[in-house]
Amino acid sequence: MDQDRIEGSAKTLSGRVKEFFGRMFGDSKLRAEGKMDQAEGRIQNAVGGLKDSLRDEDRRGP
């Protein structure tokens, strides 16, 4: 598993926590930060998945 996938998943999770507490306390800035972290995490996770699939193709050969 690529490091980007791990970091992306962690960032997505922390974003969800931030968004939750932003909603809970009525803090729109914290809520927006949480949504941004989730988006960044999803992108980073997708990049890691792409790297993994490219590595798998290289292992299989032509």
PDB file with one MODEL, atoms N, CA, C and O in Angstrom:
MODEL        1
ATOM      1  N   MET A   1       0.847  -1.169   0.000  1.00  0.00           N
ATOM      2  CA  MET A   1       0.000   0.000   0.000  1.00  0.00           C
ATOM      3  C   MET A   1       0.899   1.240   0.000  1.00  0.00           C
ATOM      4  O   MET A   1       1.876   1.322   0.744  1.00  0.00           O
ATOM      5  N   ASP A   2       0.549   2.168  -0.829  1.00  0.00           N
ATOM      6  CA  ASP A   2       1.332   3.382  -0.976  1.00  0.00           C
ATOM      7  C   ASP A   2       1.137   4.304   0.235  1.00  0.00           C
ATOM      8  O   ASP A   2       0.051   4.368   0.811  1.00  0.00           O
ATOM      9  N   GLN A   3       2.195   5.006   0.604  1.00  0.00           N
ATOM     10  CA  GLN A   3       2.149   5.934   1.738  1.00  0.00           C
ATOM     11  C   GLN A   3       1.094   7.025   1.536  1.00  0.00           C
ATOM     12  O   GLN A   3       0.482   7.487   2.499  1.00  0.00           O
ATOM     13  N   ASP A   4       0.883   7.436   0.279  1.00  0.00           N
ATOM     14  CA  ASP A   4      -0.126   8.457   0.007  1.00  0.00           C
ATOM     15  C   ASP A   4      -1.522   7.979   0.381  1.00  0.00           C
ATOM     16  O   ASP A   4      -2.351   8.770   0.832  1.00  0.00           O
ATOM     17  N   ARG A   5      -1.782   6.712   0.199  1.00  0.00           N
ATOM     18  CA  ARG A   5      -3.108   6.183   0.565  1.00  0.00           C
ATOM     19  C   ARG A   5      -3.313   6.237   2.074  1.00  0.00           C
ATOM     20  O   ARG A   5      -4.398   6.566   2.551  1.00  0.00           O
ATOM     21  N   ILE A   6      -2.266   5.913   2.815  1.00  0.00           N
ATOM     22  CA  ILE A   6      -2.363   5.937   4.280  1.00  0.00           C
ATOM     23  C   ILE A   6      -2.561   7.368   4.770  1.00  0.00           C
ATOM     24  O   ILE A   6      -3.443   7.641   5.584  1.00  0.00           O
ATOM     25  N   GLU A   7      -1.723   8.281   4.260  1.00  0.00           N
ATOM     26  CA  GLU A   7      -1.831   9.678   4.679  1.00  0.00           C
ATOM     27  C   GLU A   7      -3.168  10.285   4.239  1.00  0.00           C
ATOM     28  O   GLU A   7      -3.770  11.066   4.976  1.00  0.00           O
ATOM     29  N   GLY A   8      -3.622   9.931   3.052  1.00  0.00           N
ATOM     30  CA  GLY A   8      -4.904  10.437   2.565  1.00  0.00           C
ATOM     31  C   GLY A   8      -6.066   9.981   3.425  1.00  0.00           C
ATOM     32  O   GLY A   8      -6.971  10.758   3.728  1.00  0.00           O
ATOM     33  N   SER A   9      -6.034   8.724   3.812  1.00  0.00           N
ATOM     34  CA  SER A   9      -7.102   8.202   4.676  1.00  0.00           C
ATOM     35  C   SER A   9      -7.086   8.891   6.037  1.00  0.00           C
ATOM     36  O   SER A   9      -8.139   9.204   6.592  1.00  0.00           O
ATOM     37  N   ALA A  10      -5.891   9.124   6.571  1.00  0.00           N
ATOM     38  CA  ALA A  10      -5.782   9.803   7.865  1.00  0.00           C
ATOM     39  C   ALA A  10      -6.282  11.237   7.766  1.00  0.00           C
ATOM     40  O   ALA A  10      -6.960  11.725   8.670  1.00  0.00           O
ATOM     41  N   LYS A  11      -5.950  11.914   6.666  1.00  0.00           N
ATOM     42  CA  LYS A  11      -6.391  13.292   6.486  1.00  0.00           C
ATOM     43  C   LYS A  11      -7.913  13.367   6.322  1.00  0.00           C
ATOM     44  O   LYS A  11      -8.556  14.290   6.823  1.00  0.00           O
ATOM     45  N   THR A  12      -8.472  12.394   5.622  1.00  0.00           N
ATOM     46  CA  THR A  12      -9.925  12.353   5.464  1.00  0.00           C
ATOM     47  C   THR A  12     -10.604  12.162   6.819  1.00  0.00           C
ATOM     48  O   THR A  12     -11.594  12.827   7.126  1.00  0.00           O
ATOM     49  N   LEU A  13     -10.073  11.264   7.612  1.00  0.00           N
ATOM     50  CA  LEU A  13     -10.645  11.006   8.935  1.00  0.00           C
ATOM     51  C   LEU A  13     -10.541  12.242   9.826  1.00  0.00           C
ATOM     52  O   LEU A  13     -11.510  12.606  10.493  1.00  0.00           O
ATOM     53  N   SER A  14      -9.381  12.885   9.843  1.00  0.00           N
ATOM     54  CA  SER A  14      -9.241  14.076  10.679  1.00  0.00           C
ATOM     55  C   SER A  14     -10.153  15.195  10.187  1.00  0.00           C
ATOM     56  O   SER A  14     -10.653  15.985  10.987  1.00  0.00           O
ATOM     57  N   GLY A  15     -10.369  15.264   8.885  1.00  0.00           N
ATOM     58  CA  GLY A  15     -11.294  16.243   8.337  1.00  0.00           C
ATOM     59  C   GLY A  15     -12.719  16.004   8.802  1.00  0.00           C
ATOM     60  O   GLY A  15     -13.455  16.946   9.096  1.00  0.00           O
ATOM     61  N   ARG A  16     -13.099  14.742   8.866  1.00  0.00           N
ATOM     62  CA  ARG A  16     -14.443  14.411   9.363  1.00  0.00           C
ATOM     63  C   ARG A  16     -14.612  14.830  10.819  1.00  0.00           C
ATOM     64  O   ARG A  16     -15.661  15.336  11.219  1.00  0.00           O
ATOM     65  N   VAL A  17     -13.554  14.609  11.605  1.00  0.00           N
ATOM     66  CA  VAL A  17     -13.603  14.994  13.019  1.00  0.00           C
ATOM     67  C   VAL A  17     -13.721  16.514  13.138  1.00  0.00           C
ATOM     68  O   VAL A  17     -14.529  17.019  13.918  1.00  0.00           O
ATOM     69  N   LYS A  18     -12.906  17.244  12.357  1.00  0.00           N
ATOM     70  CA  LYS A  18     -12.976  18.706  12.383  1.00  0.00           C
ATOM     71  C   LYS A  18     -14.363  19.198  11.985  1.00  0.00           C
ATOM     72  O   LYS A  18     -14.928  20.081  12.631  1.00  0.00           O
ATOM     73  N   GLU A  19     -14.901  18.622  10.923  1.00  0.00           N
ATOM     74  CA  GLU A  19     -16.221  19.040  10.472  1.00  0.00           C
ATOM     75  C   GLU A  19     -17.278  18.767  11.547  1.00  0.00           C
ATOM     76  O   GLU A  19     -18.160  19.594  11.781  1.00  0.00           O
ATOM     77  N   PHE A  20     -17.183  17.615  12.191  1.00  0.00           N
ATOM     78  CA  PHE A  20     -18.129  17.262  13.249  1.00  0.00           C
ATOM     79  C   PHE A  20     -18.092  18.298  14.369  1.00  0.00           C
ATOM     80  O   PHE A  20     -19.131  18.805  14.792  1.00  0.00           O
ATOM     81  N   PHE A  21     -16.875  18.611  14.849  1.00  0.00           N
ATOM     82  CA  PHE A  21     -16.773  19.575  15.942  1.00  0.00           C
ATOM     83  C   PHE A  21     -17.148  20.983  15.485  1.00  0.00           C
ATOM     84  O   PHE A  21     -17.673  21.771  16.271  1.00  0.00           O
ATOM     85  N   GLY A  22     -16.884  21.296  14.237  1.00  0.00           N
ATOM     86  CA  GLY A  22     -17.327  22.574  13.705  1.00  0.00           C
ATOM     87  C   GLY A  22     -18.835  22.701  13.732  1.00  0.00           C
ATOM     88  O   GLY A  22     -19.369  23.754  14.081  1.00  0.00           O
ATOM     89  N   ARG A  23     -19.527  21.630  13.364  1.00  0.00           N
ATOM     90  CA  ARG A  23     -20.996  21.629  13.418  1.00  0.00           C
ATOM     91  C   ARG A  23     -21.477  21.691  14.872  1.00  0.00           C
ATOM     92  O   ARG A  23     -22.423  22.408  15.200  1.00  0.00           O
ATOM     93  N   MET A  24     -20.807  20.930  15.724  1.00  0.00           N
ATOM     94  CA  MET A  24     -21.221  20.829  17.118  1.00  0.00           C
ATOM     95  C   MET A  24     -21.126  22.181  17.832  1.00  0.00           C
ATOM     96  O   MET A  24     -22.003  22.542  18.617  1.00  0.00           O
ATOM     97  N   PHE A  25     -20.050  22.922  17.551  1.00  0.00           N
ATOM     98  CA  PHE A  25     -19.830  24.193  18.235  1.00  0.00           C
ATOM     99  C   PHE A  25     -20.258  25.399  17.400  1.00  0.00           C
ATOM    100  O   PHE A  25     -20.094  26.538  17.839  1.00  0.00           O
ATOM    101  N   GLY A  26     -20.797  25.169  16.218  1.00  0.00           N
ATOM    102  CA  GLY A  26     -21.238  26.275  15.385  1.00  0.00           C
ATOM    103  C   GLY A  26     -20.091  27.089  14.814  1.00  0.00           C
ATOM    104  O   GLY A  26     -20.252  28.277  14.535  1.00  0.00           O
ATOM    105  N   ASP A  27     -18.935  26.465  14.639  1.00  0.00           N
ATOM    106  CA  ASP A  27     -17.744  27.138  14.127  1.00  0.00           C
ATOM    107  C   ASP A  27     -17.632  26.873  12.621  1.00  0.00           C
ATOM    108  O   ASP A  27     -17.182  25.806  12.203  1.00  0.00           O
ATOM    109  N   SER A  28     -18.040  27.837  11.829  1.00  0.00           N
ATOM    110  CA  SER A  28     -18.059  27.628  10.382  1.00  0.00           C
ATOM    111  C   SER A  28     -16.653  27.499   9.795  1.00  0.00           C
ATOM    112  O   SER A  28     -16.461  26.800   8.800  1.00  0.00           O
ATOM    113  N   LYS A  29     -15.670  28.166  10.401  1.00  0.00           N
ATOM    114  CA  LYS A  29     -14.291  28.065   9.908  1.00  0.00           C
ATOM    115  C   LYS A  29     -13.758  26.636  10.113  1.00  0.00           C
ATOM    116  O   LYS A  29     -13.165  26.058   9.202  1.00  0.00           O
ATOM    117  N   LEU A  30     -13.967  26.084  11.282  1.00  0.00           N
ATOM    118  CA  LEU A  30     -13.518  24.721  11.571  1.00  0.00           C
ATOM    119  C   LEU A  30     -14.234  23.723  10.664  1.00  0.00           C
ATOM    120  O   LEU A  30     -13.632  22.762  10.184  1.00  0.00           O
ATOM    121  N   ARG A  31     -15.499  23.956  10.440  1.00  0.00           N
ATOM    122  CA  ARG A  31     -16.286  23.082   9.560  1.00  0.00           C
ATOM    123  C   ARG A  31     -15.745  23.125   8.136  1.00  0.00           C
ATOM    124  O   ARG A  31     -15.630  22.087   7.484  1.00  0.00           O
ATOM    125  N   ALA A  32     -15.412  24.323   7.647  1.00  0.00           N
ATOM    126  CA  ALA A  32     -14.859  24.469   6.296  1.00  0.00           C
ATOM    127  C   ALA A  32     -13.476  23.821   6.196  1.00  0.00           C
ATOM    128  O   ALA A  32     -13.156  23.184   5.192  1.00  0.00           O
ATOM    129  N   GLU A  33     -12.665  23.984   7.234  1.00  0.00           N
ATOM    130  CA  GLU A  33     -11.347  23.329   7.250  1.00  0.00           C
ATOM    131  C   GLU A  33     -11.511  21.817   7.178  1.00  0.00           C
ATOM    132  O   GLU A  33     -10.757  21.140   6.479  1.00  0.00           O
ATOM    133  N   GLY A  34     -12.480  21.298   7.888  1.00  0.00           N
ATOM    134  CA  GLY A  34     -12.740  19.863   7.871  1.00  0.00           C
ATOM    135  C   GLY A  34     -13.116  19.377   6.488  1.00  0.00           C
ATOM    136  O   GLY A  34     -12.647  18.330   6.040  1.00  0.00           O
ATOM    137  N   LYS A  35     -13.965  20.140   5.807  1.00  0.00           N
ATOM    138  CA  LYS A  35     -14.364  19.755   4.448  1.00  0.00           C
ATOM    139  C   LYS A  35     -13.176  19.801   3.494  1.00  0.00           C
ATOM    140  O   LYS A  35     -13.039  18.933   2.632  1.00  0.00           O
ATOM    141  N   MET A  36     -12.314  20.813   3.643  1.00  0.00           N
ATOM    142  CA  MET A  36     -11.126  20.920   2.795  1.00  0.00           C
ATOM    143  C   MET A  36     -10.164  19.755   3.058  1.00  0.00           C
ATOM    144  O   MET A  36      -9.612  19.175   2.122  1.00  0.00           O
ATOM    145  N   ASP A  37      -9.972  19.421   4.328  1.00  0.00           N
ATOM    146  CA  ASP A  37      -9.101  18.290   4.669  1.00  0.00           C
ATOM    147  C   ASP A  37      -9.629  16.995   4.068  1.00  0.00           C
ATOM    148  O   ASP A  37      -8.859  16.161   3.592  1.00  0.00           O
ATOM    149  N   GLN A  38     -10.947  16.835   4.095  1.00  0.00           N
ATOM    150  CA  GLN A  38     -11.533  15.626   3.513  1.00  0.00           C
ATOM    151  C   GLN A  38     -11.290  15.568   2.013  1.00  0.00           C
ATOM    152  O   GLN A  38     -10.972  14.508   1.474  1.00  0.00           O
ATOM    153  N   ALA A  39     -11.437  16.695   1.342  1.00  0.00           N
ATOM    154  CA  ALA A  39     -11.203  16.734  -0.105  1.00  0.00           C
ATOM    155  C   ALA A  39      -9.741  16.434  -0.419  1.00  0.00           C
ATOM    156  O   ALA A  39      -9.444  15.657  -1.327  1.00  0.00           O
ATOM    157  N   GLU A  40      -8.827  17.051   0.331  1.00  0.00           N
ATOM    158  CA  GLU A  40      -7.398  16.787   0.128  1.00  0.00           C
ATOM    159  C   GLU A  40      -7.081  15.310   0.373  1.00  0.00           C
ATOM    160  O   GLU A  40      -6.321  14.697  -0.377  1.00  0.00           O
ATOM    161  N   GLY A  41      -7.665  14.754   1.418  1.00  0.00           N
ATOM    162  CA  GLY A  41      -7.435  13.350   1.741  1.00  0.00           C
ATOM    163  C   GLY A  41      -7.923  12.422   0.653  1.00  0.00           C
ATOM    164  O   GLY A  41      -7.257  11.440   0.325  1.00  0.00           O
ATOM    165  N   ARG A  42      -9.100  12.727   0.079  1.00  0.00           N
ATOM    166  CA  ARG A  42      -9.624  11.885  -1.004  1.00  0.00           C
ATOM    167  C   ARG A  42      -8.718  11.943  -2.225  1.00  0.00           C
ATOM    168  O   ARG A  42      -8.471  10.925  -2.873  1.00  0.00           O
ATOM    169  N   ILE A  43      -8.222  13.140  -2.538  1.00  0.00           N
ATOM    170  CA  ILE A  43      -7.321  13.287  -3.689  1.00  0.00           C
ATOM    171  C   ILE A  43      -6.029  12.528  -3.445  1.00  0.00           C
ATOM    172  O   ILE A  43      -5.559  11.797  -4.317  1.00  0.00           O
ATOM    173  N   GLN A  44      -5.450  12.701  -2.254  1.00  0.00           N
ATOM    174  CA  GLN A  44      -4.198  12.019  -1.934  1.00  0.00           C
ATOM    175  C   GLN A  44      -4.392  10.506  -1.952  1.00  0.00           C
ATOM    176  O   GLN A  44      -3.513   9.773  -2.407  1.00  0.00           O
ATOM    177  N   ASN A  45      -5.509  10.045  -1.471  1.00  0.00           N
ATOM    178  CA  ASN A  45      -5.812   8.614  -1.485  1.00  0.00           C
ATOM    179  C   ASN A  45      -5.927   8.109  -2.922  1.00  0.00           C
ATOM    180  O   ASN A  45      -5.452   7.018  -3.237  1.00  0.00           O
ATOM    181  N   ALA A  46      -6.553   8.897  -3.792  1.00  0.00           N
ATOM    182  CA  ALA A  46      -6.691   8.506  -5.201  1.00  0.00           C
ATOM    183  C   ALA A  46      -5.332   8.439  -5.887  1.00  0.00           C
ATOM    184  O   ALA A  46      -5.080   7.535  -6.683  1.00  0.00           O
ATOM    185  N   VAL A  47      -4.460   9.391  -5.582  1.00  0.00           N
ATOM    186  CA  VAL A  47      -3.108   9.387  -6.158  1.00  0.00           C
ATOM    187  C   VAL A  47      -2.367   8.131  -5.701  1.00  0.00           C
ATOM    188  O   VAL A  47      -1.686   7.483  -6.497  1.00  0.00           O
ATOM    189  N   GLY A  48      -2.499   7.794  -4.432  1.00  0.00           N
ATOM    190  CA  GLY A  48      -1.863   6.582  -3.916  1.00  0.00           C
ATOM    191  C   GLY A  48      -2.400   5.332  -4.585  1.00  0.00           C
ATOM    192  O   GLY A  48      -1.645   4.402  -4.868  1.00  0.00           O
ATOM    193  N   GLY A  49      -3.699   5.306  -4.837  1.00  0.00           N
ATOM    194  CA  GLY A  49      -4.293   4.165  -5.531  1.00  0.00           C
ATOM    195  C   GLY A  49      -3.772   4.037  -6.949  1.00  0.00           C
ATOM    196  O   GLY A  49      -3.533   2.931  -7.434  1.00  0.00           O
ATOM    197  N   LEU A  50      -3.598   5.164  -7.607  1.00  0.00           N
ATOM    198  CA  LEU A  50      -3.039   5.154  -8.962  1.00  0.00           C
ATOM    199  C   LEU A  50      -1.610   4.626  -8.951  1.00  0.00           C
ATOM    200  O   LEU A  50      -1.226   3.825  -9.804  1.00  0.00           O
ATOM    201  N   LYS A  51      -0.820   5.087  -7.969  1.00  0.00           N
ATOM    202  CA  LYS A  51       0.557   4.595  -7.848  1.00  0.00           C
ATOM    203  C   LYS A  51       0.567   3.081  -7.619  1.00  0.00           C
ATOM    204  O   LYS A  51       1.373   2.362  -8.209  1.00  0.00           O
ATOM    205  N   ASP A  52      -0.333   2.609  -6.759  1.00  0.00           N
ATOM    206  CA  ASP A  52      -0.412   1.171  -6.493  1.00  0.00           C
ATOM    207  C   ASP A  52      -0.742   0.394  -7.765  1.00  0.00           C
ATOM    208  O   ASP A  52      -0.128  -0.636  -8.046  1.00  0.00           O
ATOM    209  N   SER A  53      -1.706   0.888  -8.525  1.00  0.00           N
ATOM    210  CA  SER A  53      -2.087   0.163  -9.739  1.00  0.00           C
ATOM    211  C   SER A  53      -0.962   0.186 -10.773  1.00  0.00           C
ATOM    212  O   SER A  53      -0.772  -0.795 -11.493  1.00  0.00           O
ATOM    213  N   LEU A  54      -0.224   1.275 -10.858  1.00  0.00           N
ATOM    214  CA  LEU A  54       0.914   1.320 -11.781  1.00  0.00           C
ATOM    215  C   LEU A  54       2.010   0.344 -11.350  1.00  0.00           C
ATOM    216  O   LEU A  54       2.638  -0.312 -12.181  1.00  0.00           O
ATOM    217  N   ARG A  55       2.227   0.263 -10.038  1.00  0.00           N
ATOM    218  CA  ARG A  55       3.221  -0.690  -9.539  1.00  0.00           C
ATOM    219  C   ARG A  55       2.806  -2.123  -9.845  1.00  0.00           C
ATOM    220  O   ARG A  55       3.643  -2.951 -10.205  1.00  0.00           O
ATOM    221  N   ASP A  56       1.517  -2.419  -9.702  1.00  0.00           N
ATOM    222  CA  ASP A  56       1.024  -3.768  -9.999  1.00  0.00           C
ATOM    223  C   ASP A  56       1.222  -4.123 -11.474  1.00  0.00           C
ATOM    224  O   ASP A  56       1.572  -5.255 -11.807  1.00  0.00           O
ATOM    225  N   GLU A  57       0.996  -3.143 -12.353  1.00  0.00           N
ATOM    226  CA  GLU A  57       1.213  -3.389 -13.775  1.00  0.00           C
ATOM    227  C   GLU A  57       2.677  -3.666 -14.083  1.00  0.00           C
ATOM    228  O   GLU A  57       2.998  -4.514 -14.916  1.00  0.00           O
ATOM    229  N   ASP A  58       3.571  -2.937 -13.396  1.00  0.00           N
ATOM    230  CA  ASP A  58       5.004  -3.156 -13.613  1.00  0.00           C
ATOM    231  C   ASP A  58       5.417  -4.549 -13.148  1.00  0.00           C
ATOM    232  O   ASP A  58       6.283  -5.173 -13.762  1.00  0.00           O
ATOM    233  N   ARG A  59       4.824  -5.031 -12.098  1.00  0.00           N
ATOM    234  CA  ARG A  59       5.165  -6.365 -11.563  1.00  0.00           C
ATOM    235  C   ARG A  59       4.694  -7.475 -12.512  1.00  0.00           C
ATOM    236  O   ARG A  59       5.352  -8.504 -12.669  1.00  0.00           O
ATOM    237  N   ARG A  60       3.543  -7.236 -13.134  1.00  0.00           N
ATOM    238  CA  ARG A  60       3.003  -8.258 -14.044  1.00  0.00           C
ATOM    239  C   ARG A  60       3.788  -8.331 -15.331  1.00  0.00           C
ATOM    240  O   ARG A  60       3.869  -9.387 -15.959  1.00  0.00           O
ATOM    241  N   GLY A  61       4.363  -7.217 -15.722  1.00  0.00           N
ATOM    242  CA  GLY A  61       5.145  -7.210 -16.964  1.00  0.00           C
ATOM    243  C   GLY A  61       4.284  -6.986 -18.178  1.00  0.00           C
ATOM    244  O   GLY A  61       3.075  -6.786 -18.066  1.00  0.00           O
ATOM    245  N   PRO A  62       4.919  -7.019 -19.365  1.00  0.00           N
ATOM    246  CA  PRO A  62       4.186  -6.748 -20.612  1.00  0.00           C
ATOM    247  C   PRO A  62       3.219  -7.825 -21.013  1.00  0.00           C
ATOM    248  O   PRO A  62       2.551  -7.704 -22.040  1.00  0.00           O
TER     249      PRO A  62
ENDMDL
END
